[in-house]
Amino acid sequence: MQGLTDTNRITERYKQLVEITDKLGDDKKAVVAPLITEIVFMEGKLESLREMPHLRIHPKNPERQQITPAGKQYKETMQAYLNAVKVIMSALYKTDTSAADELLEKLKEFEL
């Protein structure tokens, strides 16, 4: 049942982002379209990585901490996510500032 919920969430998120970027010209849409798929994928990945431990703390010396592989993945995925969002925001800003505002509102729903 959870898979169905995830599929619906992904589909809805994809539709939201496509609707927001519909205001772009065909040339910009061609560049932005693959980014939408990646953004939706990365949002799911970030959500699952958020539930994993990001720090390993030494049991005898709590001051010794080490970032876990999940922590590294989260950081790298978040950076890629932000870069993709910046590209779309830049394209929207140059086209229509109201579309950029709409994207910002939708991104707030994701609660990073």
Summary of the structure (lengths in Angstrom):
residues: 112
radius of gyration: 17.1
end to end distance: 24.7
largest distance: 59.3
contacts: 289
relative contact order: 0.15
helix: 77%
strand: 5%
